[in-house]
Amino acid sequence: MTGTSVLINLLGGVALLLFGLALVKEHVLKTFGGRIRRSLGRSAFNRWRGFGVGLGVTCLLQSSTATALLASSLGSQGLATASGLAILLGADVGTTLVAKLLTFDLSWLAPVLLFVGFIVMSSGKKDKTKHIGRIMIGLGIMLLALKIIVSTSVPMRDSVAIQSLMGALSDEPLLAVIVGMCIAFLVHSSLATVLLIVAMAGSGVITLQGGMALILGANLGAALPAVMNTVNATPEIRRVPLGNLGFRAVGVVITLPLLDVLNSMALFASDEPAVVLVNFHLLFNVLLAMTFLPLVTPSARLLEKWVPANTLDKADNKPRYLDRKAFRTPSVALSNTVREVLRMGDLLRGMLDGAFEALNTRNPAQLQHIKRSDDLVDEYYEKINLYLTELSRQDIPKKYRRRCYRISSYTTNLEHAGDILEYSMTEVINKIIQQNILLPDYERKAIDELKNCIYRNMELAFSVLLTGDVNNARALIEQKSVVKNIEREAILAHQKGLRDQTITVVAGSSLYLDLLRDLIRINSHFTSIAYPILDQAGELRASRLKNTQAEPSNSAEPTINSNESPT
């Protein structure tokens, strides 16, 4: 084989290995994602349990990076930094156990997993069964990829250029660490990198000492993707990946000068370099966990000092225009309350953004912001209504008193919209995420249409609040018909999906309908500002009921419809 052919086959084997890893991770999350998140959440107050959960989750996902991102996402939901660090120490050990298992000669198992997985996936009627079939196919692909990598690595030891390159890495352990770190960062997987290094060592391409340095680099590089993916997140989310990177960096700095000593130890004396390297990888992570697991609490305190929580002035988000000195000029006082109502509306807009973001990204961490914001909405509601009550007690004209009532009524509706978001809609979205319910395209389309309609109505409602324009108020009420049409079409499409007996639709049926109901209720609260304005302008009927004072009939006894009951 030419050098080019060897390189192409090696890259193809690595790509196939990464594809198998991604396939297993994706369908493990789809099948057991809710249980995994709950297990991670329950480990919040026990470092040893967190270590065990992190180990088990990584063995399932076969990716310490995925476990790191899951654990860090729980940081904003109350998961302590110390517990997150314990989870990641377990994850580091878990990925070494998977590597140890895959170094055994399991090539005979690859076709079995591929065949059985295909049968399970094809014949399965439930989504969970199909996901399990795809997990088996992913494992089979990984074993097949390892066979390709091993067979491709054999001719590499006869290449003079490769021998020179690998010889240089053996003589320069620091350079080898950097190369291993770059490879692990590029492929986003320490498991794939370690398996590649082990395969090359087994073929005699790299020396034992060079392989150890590359594995140290792979451990360091595998911690970087989680750090990079959370660089713009909140401090609570960033701390855990940074702490994990710090643990690995300390371990590499201590171990690197000892490679010569370790290479001469009887513990690593073996005729099979692949076995020696995977044992070195396992021992490095086990010792790292044993060293730092008792120190996760002080390490967490140190991280909280280095990466402090956002110290934004919370007063900037609280009511600040409710100046009681303005009571002498009622129009100014009312303008102050309107400014605060607009800021209250901005908070609700942010809460809606967070809810839709959590639904789209399937990240429940976004929902925590909603609960904090609703507390602020409640504070706005209380202070605005107290201010308006005091203003209405002043000797002010009737038109100002009427406007006080209108603004107070609208803040009540906004507060109710916030309660729906906090107590109902977030719960529904959280269940959709935890139960791994994937909404069909037509359901997501209906939700997007409702979202866009609500955002338009919010802008129009605040315009009506500011100007009191009757035409805009009528347009706002007319938008309710648009919302009703979207709701009707969405329910009809949903019922059609139920008739087709789509498993995904059936599983999330009640949650989807609850989500529609919450969105429509929120829209109704936003549009409520139009009613007092239209009522004052004489644009509303007194009642939608038919007139019961009908002309008396000629017959002595009234005729009672079979579907009606006499009153």
TORZA-308219 format. One record per residue (C-alpha): residue in three letters; x, y, z. Coordinates in nm, 3 decimals. Layout:
- rest; east; north; up
- ALA; X; Y; Z
...
END
This chain:
- rest; east; north; up
- MET; 0.000; 0.000; 0.000
- THR; 0.120; 0.351; -0.079
- GLY; 0.142; 0.616; 0.191
- THR; -0.158; 0.796; 0.042
- SER; -0.369; 0.479; 0.048
- VAL; -0.271; 0.411; 0.407
- LEU; -0.365; 0.767; 0.509
- ILE; -0.701; 0.753; 0.328
- ASN; -0.790; 0.419; 0.486
- LEU; -0.684; 0.543; 0.828
- LEU; -0.893; 0.861; 0.797
- GLY; -1.187; 0.654; 0.673
- GLY; -1.157; 0.423; 0.972
- VAL; -1.144; 0.715; 1.214
- ALA; -1.446; 0.877; 1.043
- LEU; -1.639; 0.550; 1.071
- LEU; -1.545; 0.523; 1.439
- LEU; -1.668; 0.877; 1.506
- PHE; -1.990; 0.806; 1.315
- GLY; -2.053; 0.496; 1.527
- LEU; -1.987; 0.695; 1.845
- ALA; -2.226; 0.970; 1.737
- LEU; -2.494; 0.715; 1.646
- VAL; -2.472; 0.544; 1.985
- LYS; -2.474; 0.876; 2.174
- GLU; -2.770; 1.017; 1.980
- HIS; -2.997; 0.718; 2.027
- VAL; -2.895; 0.652; 2.388
- LEU; -3.005; 1.011; 2.461
- LYS; -3.331; 0.962; 2.272
- THR; -3.404; 0.638; 2.458
- PHE; -3.274; 0.712; 2.807
- GLY; -3.225; 1.091; 2.799
- GLY; -3.490; 1.165; 3.061
- ARG; -3.356; 0.903; 3.301
- ILE; -3.000; 1.024; 3.246
- ARG; -3.092; 1.384; 3.329
- ARG; -3.288; 1.276; 3.636
- SER; -2.997; 1.061; 3.755
- LEU; -2.756; 1.350; 3.711
- GLY; -2.996; 1.582; 3.896
- ARG; -3.039; 1.339; 4.188
- SER; -2.661; 1.326; 4.239
- ALA; -2.655; 1.695; 4.336
- PHE; -2.577; 1.645; 4.705
- ASN; -2.352; 1.337; 4.712
- ARG; -2.009; 1.338; 4.550
- TRP; -1.972; 0.960; 4.554
- ARG; -2.310; 0.911; 4.395
- GLY; -2.221; 1.179; 4.143
- PHE; -1.899; 0.993; 4.060
- GLY; -2.091; 0.669; 4.006
- VAL; -2.361; 0.836; 3.796
- GLY; -2.099; 1.010; 3.582
- LEU; -1.920; 0.679; 3.526
- GLY; -2.240; 0.496; 3.432
- VAL; -2.374; 0.771; 3.206
- THR; -2.043; 0.789; 3.016
- CYS; -2.039; 0.413; 2.968
- LEU; -2.384; 0.448; 2.810
- LEU; -2.307; 0.757; 2.601
- GLN; -1.945; 0.655; 2.527
- SER; -1.856; 1.024; 2.541
- SER; -1.722; 1.215; 2.840
- THR; -1.781; 1.538; 2.645
- ALA; -2.155; 1.466; 2.623
- THR; -2.165; 1.393; 2.997
- ALA; -1.976; 1.717; 3.067
- LEU; -2.226; 1.922; 2.866
- LEU; -2.523; 1.752; 3.036
- ALA; -2.377; 1.810; 3.382
- SER; -2.284; 2.172; 3.311
- SER; -2.634; 2.244; 3.175
- LEU; -2.771; 2.146; 3.516
- GLY; -2.553; 2.413; 3.681
- SER; -2.817; 2.681; 3.632
- GLN; -3.082; 2.447; 3.778
- GLY; -2.914; 2.422; 4.115
- LEU; -2.654; 2.148; 4.059
- ALA; -2.365; 2.238; 4.288
- THR; -2.025; 2.293; 4.129
- ALA; -1.871; 2.031; 4.358
- SER; -2.125; 1.769; 4.248
- GLY; -2.066; 1.856; 3.882
- LEU; -1.692; 1.807; 3.927
- ALA; -1.752; 1.468; 4.090
- ILE; -1.973; 1.368; 3.795
- LEU; -1.700; 1.456; 3.547
- LEU; -1.433; 1.267; 3.743
- GLY; -1.660; 0.965; 3.710
- ALA; -1.708; 1.040; 3.341
- ASP; -1.331; 1.039; 3.285
- VAL; -1.304; 0.693; 3.442
- GLY; -1.609; 0.573; 3.248
- THR; -1.456; 0.654; 2.911
- THR; -1.138; 0.461; 3.004
- LEU; -1.346; 0.153; 3.088
- VAL; -1.510; 0.172; 2.745
- ALA; -1.164; 0.203; 2.586
- LYS; -1.043; -0.097; 2.786
- LEU; -1.340; -0.305; 2.671
- LEU; -1.293; -0.211; 2.305
- THR; -0.925; -0.313; 2.304
- PHE; -1.026; -0.677; 2.335
- ASP; -1.059; -0.870; 2.012
- LEU; -1.431; -0.825; 1.953
- SER; -1.415; -0.818; 1.572
- TRP; -1.637; -1.128; 1.560
- LEU; -1.909; -0.930; 1.739
- ALA; -1.930; -0.654; 1.475
- PRO; -2.132; -0.845; 1.213
- VAL; -2.356; -0.991; 1.484
- LEU; -2.440; -0.645; 1.620
- LEU; -2.494; -0.505; 1.272
- PHE; -2.727; -0.789; 1.170
- VAL; -2.926; -0.807; 1.495
- GLY; -2.943; -0.428; 1.518
- PHE; -3.082; -0.403; 1.166
- ILE; -3.347; -0.668; 1.241
- VAL; -3.450; -0.493; 1.565
- MET; -3.463; -0.152; 1.395
- SER; -3.661; -0.277; 1.095
- SER; -3.910; -0.492; 1.283
- GLY; -3.958; -0.268; 1.585
- LYS; -4.295; -0.095; 1.608
- LYS; -4.207; 0.135; 1.896
- ASP; -3.961; 0.422; 1.874
- LYS; -3.770; 0.290; 2.175
- THR; -3.717; -0.047; 2.006
- LYS; -3.592; 0.124; 1.690
- HIS; -3.351; 0.336; 1.892
- ILE; -3.209; 0.024; 2.061
- GLY; -3.157; -0.129; 1.717
- ARG; -2.967; 0.179; 1.603
- ILE; -2.754; 0.167; 1.920
- MET; -2.654; -0.190; 1.830
- ILE; -2.573; -0.081; 1.474
- GLY; -2.359; 0.203; 1.613
- LEU; -2.163; -0.040; 1.833
- GLY; -2.114; -0.273; 1.536
- ILE; -1.986; 0.016; 1.324
- MET; -1.739; 0.110; 1.600
- LEU; -1.598; -0.243; 1.616
- LEU; -1.577; -0.257; 1.236
- ALA; -1.396; 0.079; 1.233
- LEU; -1.142; -0.044; 1.490
- LYS; -1.070; -0.345; 1.270
- ILE; -1.008; -0.113; 0.975
- ILE; -0.778; 0.112; 1.183
- VAL; -0.575; -0.183; 1.315
- SER; -0.535; -0.344; 0.972
- THR; -0.441; -0.008; 0.818
- SER; -0.183; 0.065; 1.089
- VAL; 0.024; -0.247; 1.014
- PRO; 0.185; -0.119; 0.688
- MET; 0.262; 0.215; 0.857
- ARG; 0.548; 0.068; 1.061
- ASP; 0.739; -0.001; 0.738
- SER; 0.721; 0.365; 0.630
- VAL; 1.049; 0.551; 0.686
- ALA; 0.871; 0.889; 0.700
- ILE; 0.620; 0.773; 0.962
- GLN; 0.899; 0.611; 1.167
- SER; 1.090; 0.939; 1.164
- LEU; 0.780; 1.137; 1.266
- MET; 0.681; 0.901; 1.546
- GLY; 1.040; 0.877; 1.660
- ALA; 1.047; 1.255; 1.697
- LEU; 0.731; 1.239; 1.909
- SER; 0.892; 0.976; 2.130
- ASP; 1.195; 1.197; 2.188
- GLU; 0.980; 1.507; 2.250
- PRO; 0.706; 1.414; 2.501
- LEU; 0.579; 1.773; 2.531
- LEU; 0.530; 1.787; 2.153
- ALA; 0.352; 1.451; 2.169
- VAL; 0.117; 1.588; 2.438
- ILE; 0.032; 1.885; 2.214
- VAL; -0.028; 1.658; 1.912
- GLY; -0.253; 1.426; 2.115
- MET; -0.443; 1.725; 2.258
- CYS; -0.502; 1.870; 1.909
- ILE; -0.627; 1.537; 1.771
- ALA; -0.867; 1.484; 2.064
- PHE; -0.997; 1.840; 2.033
- LEU; -1.050; 1.810; 1.657
- VAL; -1.240; 1.480; 1.679
- HIS; -1.417; 1.584; 2.006
- SER; -1.354; 1.241; 2.155
- SER; -1.081; 1.108; 2.383
- LEU; -1.215; 0.758; 2.326
- ALA; -1.161; 0.770; 1.950
- THR; -0.816; 0.928; 1.997
- VAL; -0.704; 0.671; 2.254
- LEU; -0.826; 0.382; 2.039
- LEU; -0.633; 0.524; 1.743
- ILE; -0.315; 0.557; 1.952
- VAL; -0.357; 0.207; 2.093
- ALA; -0.407; 0.061; 1.745
- MET; -0.093; 0.233; 1.615
- ALA; 0.107; 0.115; 1.917
- GLY; -0.016; -0.240; 1.866
- SER; 0.113; -0.226; 1.508
- GLY; 0.451; -0.100; 1.620
- VAL; 0.410; 0.243; 1.464
- ILE; 0.475; 0.436; 1.787
- THR; 0.687; 0.357; 2.091
- LEU; 0.546; 0.299; 2.435
- GLN; 0.675; 0.629; 2.575
- GLY; 0.547; 0.824; 2.275
- GLY; 0.210; 0.655; 2.312
- MET; 0.190; 0.754; 2.681
- ALA; 0.258; 1.118; 2.598
- LEU; -0.006; 1.111; 2.321
- ILE; -0.259; 0.964; 2.566
- LEU; -0.185; 1.241; 2.818
- GLY; -0.253; 1.491; 2.540
- ALA; -0.576; 1.310; 2.446
- ASN; -0.698; 1.339; 2.806
- LEU; -0.622; 1.709; 2.807
- GLY; -0.773; 1.776; 2.463
- ALA; -1.095; 1.590; 2.545
- ALA; -1.177; 1.847; 2.814
- LEU; -1.154; 2.141; 2.572
- PRO; -1.477; 2.092; 2.366
- ALA; -1.699; 2.128; 2.675
- VAL; -1.511; 2.445; 2.775
- MET; -1.545; 2.592; 2.426
- ASN; -1.915; 2.503; 2.401
- THR; -1.995; 2.682; 2.727
- VAL; -1.772; 2.986; 2.682
- ASN; -2.071; 3.221; 2.640
- ALA; -2.287; 3.052; 2.905
- THR; -2.358; 3.171; 3.258
- PRO; -2.083; 3.132; 3.524
- GLU; -2.273; 2.844; 3.689
- ILE; -2.255; 2.647; 3.364
- ARG; -1.893; 2.736; 3.281
- ARG; -1.741; 2.635; 3.613
- VAL; -1.773; 2.257; 3.585
- PRO; -1.599; 2.214; 3.243
- LEU; -1.325; 2.457; 3.353
- GLY; -1.272; 2.260; 3.673
- ASN; -1.249; 1.935; 3.480
- LEU; -0.991; 2.090; 3.245
- GLY; -0.795; 2.209; 3.549
- PHE; -0.794; 1.860; 3.706
- ARG; -0.666; 1.704; 3.384
- ALA; -0.404; 1.976; 3.335
- VAL; -0.267; 1.919; 3.687
- GLY; -0.256; 1.543; 3.622
- VAL; -0.069; 1.589; 3.293
- VAL; 0.183; 1.834; 3.445
- ILE; 0.261; 1.589; 3.729
- THR; 0.273; 1.276; 3.508
- LEU; 0.469; 1.408; 3.209
- PRO; 0.810; 1.431; 3.386
- LEU; 0.758; 1.076; 3.520
- LEU; 0.715; 0.905; 3.182
- ASP; 1.073; 0.770; 3.181
- VAL; 1.020; 0.622; 3.527
- LEU; 0.680; 0.476; 3.435
- ASN; 0.821; 0.325; 3.116
- SER; 1.078; 0.130; 3.316
- MET; 0.833; 0.007; 3.581
- ALA; 0.735; -0.358; 3.583
- LEU; 0.371; -0.251; 3.601
- PHE; 0.393; -0.140; 3.238
- ALA; 0.619; -0.418; 3.116
- SER; 0.428; -0.625; 2.863
- ASP; 0.473; -0.777; 2.522
- GLU; 0.158; -0.600; 2.405
- PRO; 0.203; -0.220; 2.388
- ALA; -0.171; -0.176; 2.327
- VAL; -0.252; -0.336; 2.662
- VAL; 0.013; -0.126; 2.838
- LEU; -0.121; 0.201; 2.695
- VAL; -0.486; 0.134; 2.775
- ASN; -0.386; 0.033; 3.130
- PHE; -0.185; 0.354; 3.158
- HIS; -0.491; 0.550; 3.040
- LEU; -0.711; 0.374; 3.298
- LEU; -0.460; 0.419; 3.583
- PHE; -0.413; 0.790; 3.504
- ASN; -0.787; 0.862; 3.528
- VAL; -0.844; 0.643; 3.835
- LEU; -0.560; 0.812; 4.024
- LEU; -0.689; 1.152; 3.911
- ALA; -1.035; 1.068; 4.050
- MET; -0.893; 0.931; 4.378
- THR; -0.683; 1.246; 4.422
- PHE; -0.940; 1.511; 4.341
- LEU; -1.268; 1.352; 4.455
- PRO; -1.202; 1.442; 4.822
- LEU; -1.106; 1.793; 4.705
- VAL; -1.411; 1.880; 4.494
- THR; -1.560; 2.109; 4.761
- PRO; -1.252; 2.335; 4.803
- SER; -1.200; 2.320; 4.427
- ALA; -1.558; 2.439; 4.377
- ARG; -1.501; 2.732; 4.614
- LEU; -1.189; 2.826; 4.421
- LEU; -1.380; 2.812; 4.091
- GLU; -1.658; 3.028; 4.235
- LYS; -1.395; 3.292; 4.318
- TRP; -1.228; 3.267; 3.977
- VAL; -1.557; 3.259; 3.786
- PRO; -1.792; 3.467; 4.004
- ALA; -2.163; 3.493; 3.941
- ASN; -2.286; 3.785; 3.737
- THR; -2.297; 4.086; 3.968
- LEU; -2.534; 4.294; 3.761
- ASP; -2.715; 4.561; 3.958
- LYS; -3.052; 4.403; 4.014
- ALA; -3.198; 4.745; 4.084
- ASP; -3.172; 4.810; 3.709
- ASN; -3.438; 4.546; 3.656
- LYS; -3.667; 4.666; 3.932
- PRO; -3.928; 4.945; 3.916
- ARG; -3.756; 5.284; 3.927
- TYR; -3.995; 5.544; 3.781
- LEU; -4.270; 5.527; 4.046
- ASP; -4.192; 5.868; 4.196
- ARG; -4.463; 5.976; 4.444
- LYS; -4.360; 6.340; 4.402
- ALA; -4.520; 6.317; 4.059
- PHE; -4.867; 6.288; 4.222
- ARG; -4.884; 6.669; 4.198
- THR; -4.899; 6.625; 3.820
- PRO; -5.124; 6.320; 3.753
- SER; -5.037; 6.301; 3.383
- VAL; -4.667; 6.264; 3.473
- ALA; -4.747; 6.001; 3.738
- LEU; -4.951; 5.801; 3.485
- SER; -4.666; 5.827; 3.233
- ASN; -4.435; 5.684; 3.498
- THR; -4.661; 5.382; 3.547
- VAL; -4.682; 5.322; 3.172
- ARG; -4.302; 5.319; 3.153
- GLU; -4.295; 5.053; 3.422
- VAL; -4.566; 4.848; 3.248
- LEU; -4.354; 4.855; 2.931
- ARG; -4.055; 4.726; 3.129
- MET; -4.281; 4.459; 3.276
- GLY; -4.372; 4.363; 2.918
- ASP; -4.002; 4.335; 2.828
- LEU; -3.958; 4.087; 3.113
- LEU; -4.249; 3.879; 2.982
- ARG; -4.103; 3.890; 2.631
- GLY; -3.775; 3.756; 2.773
- MET; -3.964; 3.480; 2.955
- LEU; -4.136; 3.377; 2.631
- ASP; -3.802; 3.381; 2.448
- GLY; -3.655; 3.152; 2.713
- ALA; -3.949; 2.910; 2.693
- PHE; -3.930; 2.879; 2.313
- GLU; -3.549; 2.853; 2.328
- ALA; -3.575; 2.565; 2.578
- LEU; -3.831; 2.391; 2.355
- ASN; -3.618; 2.429; 2.041
- THR; -3.278; 2.342; 2.194
- ARG; -3.426; 2.085; 2.439
- ASN; -3.221; 2.248; 2.714
- PRO; -3.421; 2.283; 3.040
- ALA; -3.157; 2.520; 3.181
- GLN; -3.333; 2.802; 2.993
- LEU; -3.646; 2.748; 3.204
- GLN; -3.471; 2.854; 3.524
- HIS; -3.454; 3.212; 3.394
- ILE; -3.834; 3.214; 3.363
- LYS; -3.887; 3.140; 3.732
- ARG; -3.649; 3.419; 3.835
- SER; -3.809; 3.667; 3.595
- ASP; -4.161; 3.590; 3.719
- ASP; -4.060; 3.694; 4.071
- LEU; -3.962; 4.029; 3.922
- VAL; -4.291; 4.048; 3.728
- ASP; -4.478; 3.995; 4.056
- GLU; -4.279; 4.279; 4.213
- TYR; -4.372; 4.510; 3.925
- TYR; -4.737; 4.413; 3.963
- GLU; -4.745; 4.487; 4.335
- LYS; -4.558; 4.818; 4.317
- ILE; -4.746; 4.951; 4.011
- ASN; -5.085; 4.872; 4.165
- LEU; -4.986; 5.023; 4.499
- TYR; -4.869; 5.337; 4.319
- LEU; -5.192; 5.359; 4.116
- THR; -5.403; 5.305; 4.430
- GLU; -5.231; 5.594; 4.604
- LEU; -5.265; 5.809; 4.293
- SER; -5.639; 5.736; 4.263
- ARG; -5.689; 5.857; 4.623
- GLN; -5.564; 6.198; 4.522
- ASP; -5.798; 6.468; 4.400
- ILE; -5.757; 6.395; 4.030
- PRO; -5.993; 6.435; 3.730
- LYS; -6.224; 6.150; 3.633
- LYS; -6.035; 6.076; 3.309
- TYR; -5.715; 6.014; 3.507
- ARG; -5.902; 5.792; 3.752
- ARG; -6.035; 5.591; 3.457
- ARG; -5.684; 5.554; 3.317
- CYS; -5.561; 5.435; 3.658
- TYR; -5.820; 5.157; 3.645
- ARG; -5.722; 5.065; 3.287
- ILE; -5.350; 5.040; 3.364
- SER; -5.413; 4.849; 3.688
- SER; -5.636; 4.602; 3.505
- TYR; -5.372; 4.548; 3.238
- THR; -5.092; 4.486; 3.489
- THR; -5.314; 4.222; 3.649
- ASN; -5.347; 4.050; 3.311
- LEU; -4.971; 4.067; 3.254
- GLU; -4.911; 3.916; 3.598
- HIS; -5.150; 3.631; 3.512
- ALA; -4.960; 3.575; 3.184
- GLY; -4.639; 3.547; 3.386
- ASP; -4.799; 3.291; 3.618
- ILE; -4.908; 3.082; 3.319
- LEU; -4.553; 3.092; 3.188
- GLU; -4.398; 2.995; 3.521
- TYR; -4.638; 2.737; 3.660
- SER; -4.792; 2.578; 3.352
- MET; -4.601; 2.636; 3.029
- THR; -4.254; 2.569; 3.176
- GLU; -4.384; 2.249; 3.334
- VAL; -4.523; 2.132; 2.999
- ILE; -4.199; 2.211; 2.814
- ASN; -3.994; 2.043; 3.086
- LYS; -4.201; 1.724; 3.051
- ILE; -4.159; 1.731; 2.673
- ILE; -3.781; 1.748; 2.720
- GLN; -3.760; 1.493; 3.003
- GLN; -3.980; 1.241; 2.822
- ASN; -3.787; 1.289; 2.495
- ILE; -4.104; 1.374; 2.302
- LEU; -4.025; 1.490; 1.949
- LEU; -4.307; 1.706; 1.814
- PRO; -4.394; 1.643; 1.446
- ASP; -4.322; 1.915; 1.191
- TYR; -4.685; 2.030; 1.166
- GLU; -4.707; 2.072; 1.543
- ARG; -4.384; 2.273; 1.556
- LYS; -4.516; 2.485; 1.267
- ALA; -4.837; 2.561; 1.459
- ILE; -4.638; 2.658; 1.769
- ASP; -4.415; 2.887; 1.560
- GLU; -4.722; 3.052; 1.405
- LEU; -4.872; 3.111; 1.749
- LYS; -4.540; 3.246; 1.877
- ASN; -4.512; 3.498; 1.591
- CYS; -4.875; 3.601; 1.636
- ILE; -4.827; 3.654; 2.011
- TYR; -4.517; 3.867; 1.953
- ARG; -4.705; 4.084; 1.703
- ASN; -4.998; 4.121; 1.941
- MET; -4.765; 4.217; 2.227
- GLU; -4.623; 4.505; 2.023
- LEU; -4.970; 4.616; 1.916
- ALA; -5.103; 4.589; 2.273
- PHE; -4.832; 4.815; 2.413
- SER; -4.897; 5.060; 2.133
- VAL; -5.265; 5.065; 2.237
- LEU; -5.160; 5.115; 2.599
- LEU; -4.949; 5.416; 2.504
- THR; -5.183; 5.586; 2.256
- GLY; -5.532; 5.458; 2.340
- ASP; -5.598; 5.439; 1.963
- VAL; -5.940; 5.282; 1.892
- ASN; -5.842; 5.150; 1.547
- ASN; -5.541; 4.966; 1.689
- ALA; -5.762; 4.830; 1.967
- ARG; -6.005; 4.692; 1.706
- ALA; -5.713; 4.541; 1.512
- LEU; -5.594; 4.375; 1.834
- ILE; -5.933; 4.214; 1.897
- GLU; -5.953; 4.100; 1.533
- GLN; -5.621; 3.920; 1.584
- LYS; -5.799; 3.687; 1.826
- SER; -5.980; 3.538; 1.524
- VAL; -5.643; 3.470; 1.362
- VAL; -5.529; 3.293; 1.679
- LYS; -5.851; 3.090; 1.689
- ASN; -5.798; 2.981; 1.328
- ILE; -5.441; 2.870; 1.405
- GLU; -5.571; 2.677; 1.706
- ARG; -5.848; 2.509; 1.506
- GLU; -5.615; 2.403; 1.224
- ALA; -5.354; 2.281; 1.473
- ILE; -5.608; 2.065; 1.658
- LEU; -5.745; 1.921; 1.333
- ALA; -5.393; 1.830; 1.217
- HIS; -5.322; 1.681; 1.559
- GLN; -5.637; 1.468; 1.550
- LYS; -5.541; 1.345; 1.203
- GLY; -5.203; 1.243; 1.346
- LEU; -5.380; 1.051; 1.623
- ARG; -5.596; 0.872; 1.366
- ASP; -5.280; 0.773; 1.181
- GLN; -5.165; 0.620; 1.513
- THR; -4.822; 0.782; 1.503
- ILE; -4.654; 0.675; 1.827
- THR; -4.472; 1.007; 1.876
- VAL; -4.795; 1.202; 1.834
- VAL; -4.985; 0.980; 2.079
- ALA; -4.709; 1.003; 2.342
- GLY; -4.705; 1.381; 2.342
- SER; -5.074; 1.441; 2.268
- SER; -5.183; 1.590; 2.601
- LEU; -4.863; 1.792; 2.641
- TYR; -4.898; 1.945; 2.295
- LEU; -5.261; 2.041; 2.360
- ASP; -5.162; 2.188; 2.699
- LEU; -4.894; 2.396; 2.527
- LEU; -5.146; 2.530; 2.274
- ARG; -5.388; 2.614; 2.553
- ASP; -5.122; 2.804; 2.749
- LEU; -5.014; 3.006; 2.445
- ILE; -5.373; 3.105; 2.367
- ARG; -5.435; 3.206; 2.730
- ILE; -5.119; 3.419; 2.730
- ASN; -5.229; 3.587; 2.407
- SER; -5.570; 3.665; 2.561
- HIS; -5.407; 3.838; 2.857
- PHE; -5.190; 4.049; 2.627
- THR; -5.483; 4.159; 2.411
- SER; -5.703; 4.248; 2.711
- ILE; -5.593; 4.614; 2.695
- ALA; -5.823; 4.664; 2.394
- TYR; -6.151; 4.597; 2.576
- PRO; -6.174; 4.900; 2.810
- ILE; -6.073; 5.132; 2.524
- LEU; -6.335; 4.989; 2.287
- ASP; -6.594; 4.987; 2.564
- GLN; -6.533; 5.355; 2.637
- ALA; -6.563; 5.430; 2.263
- GLY; -6.895; 5.243; 2.245
- GLU; -6.751; 4.979; 2.012
- LEU; -6.862; 4.677; 2.218
- ARG; -7.201; 4.513; 2.266
- ALA; -7.345; 4.507; 2.613
- SER; -7.371; 4.127; 2.600
- ARG; -7.318; 3.845; 2.354
- LEU; -7.629; 3.665; 2.488
- LYS; -7.949; 3.665; 2.286
- ASN; -8.233; 3.882; 2.416
- THR; -8.446; 3.665; 2.644
- GLN; -8.733; 3.919; 2.646
- ALA; -8.890; 3.768; 2.335
- GLU; -9.244; 3.835; 2.216
- PRO; -9.498; 3.595; 2.378
- SER; -9.608; 3.307; 2.160
- ASN; -9.974; 3.262; 2.050
- SER; -9.975; 2.912; 2.193
- ALA; -10.062; 2.866; 2.554
- GLU; -9.765; 2.640; 2.628
- PRO; -9.411; 2.706; 2.507
- THR; -9.252; 2.439; 2.291
- ILE; -8.948; 2.284; 2.451
- ASN; -8.671; 2.154; 2.226
- SER; -8.561; 1.802; 2.301
- ASN; -8.203; 1.924; 2.345
- GLU; -8.299; 2.197; 2.592
- SER; -8.409; 2.178; 2.950
- PRO; -8.682; 2.403; 3.089
- THR; -8.568; 2.673; 3.328
END
